[in-house]
Amino acid sequence: MRERRSRQPIAYGGPSVEKVLGALPVLAEYCHRLDLAGIVDRACPIRADVAILTHGQVIEALVANRLTSPSPLYRVQD
């Protein structure tokens, strides 16, 4: 004969926050493993006194944009 177990109340945690990140975290890790920014920066050095970003960082941003939302960039300089 089976014993009846008493049901215990379930305690729930607070509400969670969910954010959809898409493929960007995967793409960022892939670019990091490939050392994409490092390769570009070694091939095209920058003038550190004038540049805000390195060439490698810009290329990574352009690659990420092209792979995640394949639409043309408009007003990139802004």
Secondary structure, 3 states (H helix, E strand, C coil): CCCCCCCCCCCCCCCCCCCCCCCHHHHHHHHHHHCHHHHHHHHCCCCCCCCCCCHHHHHHHHHHHHHHCCCCCCCCCC
